[in-house]
Amino acid sequence: MTRWRLFCIAALTAAALLFPGSATVSSVDAEAATTIRIASLAPPGSSFVKVLKAWSRTLEKETEGRVELRVFSGGSEGDDRDLIRKIKTGKLDAAGVATTGLSLIAPEVQVLTAPGLLTTDAALDQARTKLDERLQKMIEDGGFKLLTWGDGGKNRVFSSTAFSSPADLAKQPAWAGKDNAVVEEFVKAIGANPVRVGASGVFPALGNDKLQIVPASAMAAVAFQWYTRLKAMTSGNFNIIVGGSVISKKKFDALTAEDQETLLATAKRAAEKLDQIVQRDDDRAYETLVTRGITVVDTAAHQAAWDATAKKARERLAERGVYSKSLLRAVETAAK
């Protein structure tokens, strides 16, 4: 399981949402209702699943019983790759996925996580708003419709040793996940040696020094207890975990225009609630780490070096074709 997926699970599990839902009022026979089968890795009791179920009740009510969600949670349908494959083969209709899932639909969407580019929620939202048509087209060209974006916290640099600049981390083993081009290039730009292991292997690897650097969100560091084997973290973050809920374009197009509009509107309201909680809990996790004794590295003291490292990584990603240079420039412009 890749770090992006696990981080999003950590973000969603950490939140405790009481999302109001109204009793379903249906004027349509159950047999006539359109059921959207939507899946997620999030555990059954997580905020994300609570939102999905509340969203389903609201959607069914506002479409007068014409559309409903059938929720599959806890990874019962597999990981991001499995979910996207099952939607393409018609076994599922929709899914809540992280960056990996989105990249399987539209690889260039990874530009939103380019190191050092969109590091605040405001900047990320601004870039997505300005480039909405272009991003939406990428996803639709992949055979999907984006229902809503969903973010999973800020990625920081953690280390088991003291550091202040990227140079202090050179040649040390750094976690790059198993399927994460962005983080891989970022740790290479630092000068560290990327180690490709699953998230379940991070904790033991920190214990035997096979890992010393862990790019992670504060929520992930707390949820997976990694912080107990780490000593320092950057005050700033190098990107924000980006995910979203997607549906098969074929399934979406089969709905009436009215029901399409209702589906998108209710999805947006649900996502706004969850984003508020994720942002709040990520901030709380950061403060928890500070109180637990994790040293905060003031990146401003060596900002030029950190900026140069991030720029090097995102330019390499463009050279590799993870996203185009023109799209990278467009995002840079949109973020200003």
N, C-alpha and C positions, 0 to 999 in steps of 0.2 A: 504494500500500500504506500503510495507516494506521500511525501510530506504535505503537499498542498491539500490532498484529501483529508489527511489526519488533522491538519491545522483547522480546516473548516469544521470538522467534527468537534474538535476541542472548543472552537468558538461557539458552535451551536449548543453543545452540551453545557457549557459554562453559564449560558443565559437561562433565566427562569421566567418564562413569559406566561402571563395570564391574559390571553387574547380573547376578547369578548366575541361570542358567536350567538347568533339568533337561531331559534328553532326553525327547522326547515319547513317551508310552506310550499307545497308542490301542487300545481294544477295540471300536471302532466303525468300520465301513468309511468311507473318506474321503467317499464319496458321501452318506453319511447325516449327516455333520457339518454343523452350522449355522455358516456363515461370516459374520462381522461385518466388513464393509468399512469400515475406519476411515482417515481421512486427516488430514494436518497440513501446515502450511507449513514445518515444521522440516526442515532438510537431512538427507539420508540418514545421515550419520555422526554426527548430533547425539545428545545424551543422551536427548532425548525419543523419538527413533526407536529407540534402543537399548532404552529402557524398554518401548516398545510391543512390540517383538519378543520381549523376555524375558517380558513380560506374556502374550503370545500362547502361548508355550511352557508357561508355568505354567498358564494357563487351560485349554489343551488337555489337559494332564496331569490337572488336578484335576477336569475334567468327563469324564475317561476318553474323550477324543476327540470328545465331543458338540459342543463349541463351540471355534472358533478365530478369530483375528483375521487379516485380510488387510490389510497396512499399505501405504498410499500416502503418500509423503513428498515433500519438496522443492517443495511448491506445485504438484505435477503435476495436482491437481484444482482449482486456483484458490485465491483468498483466502477469508477468513472468509465473506463474502457468498455466494461460489460454493459453499462447503462446505455451508452451511445450506440453500441452495436445492436442491442435489443430494440432500441427505437428505430434504427434503420431497417431492421427485419420485421418490424410490426408487432413485436412481443410486448413492447411498452409504447406509451405515447409521449411521455414527458419525463424530465428528471431535474433534480437540483444537483448541479455539478460544480467542481472547482476548476482551477485554471487548466488542469489536464484535460478534463472533459470538453471545455470550450476549445482548447487547442486542437482536439481531434475533429472538430467541426470547422473551425476557422483558425488555422495556426497563427496568423498574424495578430490575433487578438492578444497574444502574449506581449505585445508592445506596451500594453497598459501596465505591465509589471516590470518594464525596463528599469534597471537599477538607477536610483537617484533622480528619476524623472517625475513621477507622480507620488509624492511622499505624504501628502495630506489628503484627507477626505474631500476637502473643497476642490483641490487641484484635480483629483481623479474625477469627481462629478462634473467639473467644468469641461475637462477634455472629452468625457463621454458624451456630454450634451452637444458640444460643438461638432463632434465627429459622429454623431448618432447615425446619420444616414449611411455613412461609409461602413461603420461597424455592423449595422443591421444588415446591410447588403452582403457582407462577408458571411454572416451566419445563415442568411437565407439562401445564399449560393451553395451552402453546405447541406441544404435540405431541411433546415430548422428555422424556427421562429423564436426569438428571444422574448420571453415573457417578462423577465425583470432581471436586473443585475443583483448580485448579493456578495458583499465583501466579508472577509474573515479576519481582520486585524492587521496590525503593522509588523513587518518583518525587521528585526534588529539583528545585530551581530553579537553573539554570546561567545565567551571563551572561558576555558578552565584556567587560563593564565592571565596575568595582568597585561594590559596593552593600552596604547593611546592613539597610535596611528596604524594604517594598513601595513606599514613596513614591519611593525612588531609581530605581525601574524604570518609573515612570509615563511614558507616551507613547513608550516604546521599542517597536520591532517584536518581537513574541513569537510563537514557533511554537505553533500551535493544531492542527496536523494537518489532515486533510481531513474527518474524520468523527468528531470527538471533542467532544461537548457539554460534558463535565466540564472538560477542560483549557481549552476556549474560555471558559467562564464564569470560570474561575480567573484567567486572564490579564487578562480584562476587569475583574475585581474589583481586581486589582493596579493597574489604570489603564493597562496596556500596550495596544498595538494588535495584535490577533490577525492572524497571517499564516497562510493556509491553503495549505501545500505538502506534498507527500509527503516521506517520510523521506529519499529520495534527493536531495531538493533542499536539505536542511538544511546540509550541508557547504559547498556553493558559496555559499549565501545568507549564511553566517557570514563568508565571505571578502570579500564586497562590502557588508557592513553592512546587508543587507536583513533580516537577523535578528540580534538582539543578546541575546535571551532564549530559552533552550531548557529547557522542563520535560522532564526525562529521568531514567532510572535511571543509576546509576554504570556498570552493565554496558553499557548502550547507548552512553554517552559514550565508553567505551573501545573497544568493538567497532567503532563507526563512525568512530572517530578525531575525533569532534567536540571532544574536550577540547583538541586542539591549537590550536583557535581560540576557546577559552573561558578566562576568567581566574578566575572565582569560582563557588562552589556553596554552597548552604545546608547547614548541619550537619544540619538536620532534613529530613524528607520530608513532602509534603502528602497523599500517599496511597500505596497499594500496588497494583501492576498485578494485576488479577484475571482469571483465565481458568478453563477447565475442559474436561473431556471429556464429551461428550453423545452420546446414542444416540436414534434414532427410538423413540418410545414403542411404536409398532406392532411394531417388531423386538424390543424388550425384552419386551413382553407375550407374544410368540410362544414365548419360552423357558419351560422348566419352572420352577417355583418354586425348585427346588434349583439349577438352573443360573443363575437370576437372582441368587441369593444368592452363588454362587461368583464370578460376573462382578463384582459390586460389591465383594466382599472382595478379590479379586486387584487390582482397579483401585485400591483404597485403599492397598494395600501398595506398588504401583508409584509412586503419587503421593507417598507419604511419603518414599520414597527421593529422588525428583527434587526435592521441596521443600527437603530438607536441602541438596542441592548448590546449588540456586539461591540460597538464603539465604547460604550460605558464599561463593559466587562473587561475589555482589553486595557483600558486605562486603569481599572482597579487591579488587574493582574500585575501591571507595571509597578504600581505602588506597593503591592504585596511583595514583589521581588526586592524592592528597595528596603522594606522593613525587615526582610529576611537576610539582609546583609550583602546582597549583590552590589558590587561597586559599579557606579554609573560613570561611564567614560564620556567626557565632554567632547563630542566630535568637533565642536566649534574651534577647539584649540588646534586642530589639524585639518580644518575644513577643506583647504585646497587639495590636500592629499586624498581625502575621502571622495571629493568631487571628481578628481582625476581618475580614481579607481572606478567609480560608477560609470563615468563617460566611456572609459576604455571597454568596459564590459558591454554596454549597450551598443557601441559601435561594432564590436566583434559579433554580436548577435545579428546585426544587420548584414554584416559581411557573410555570415553563415547562411543567411536566407531565412532565419527564424521569422523575421518580418522585414519588409522592404525599407530602404533608406528614405524613400519618399513618405512612407507612413510614419516613420520615426520623426522626421522633420515636422510633419503635420501635427503630431502629438506634442512635440516640443513647443510649437507655436500656440497650440490650443491651451497649453498649460500656463502660458504667460498672462 
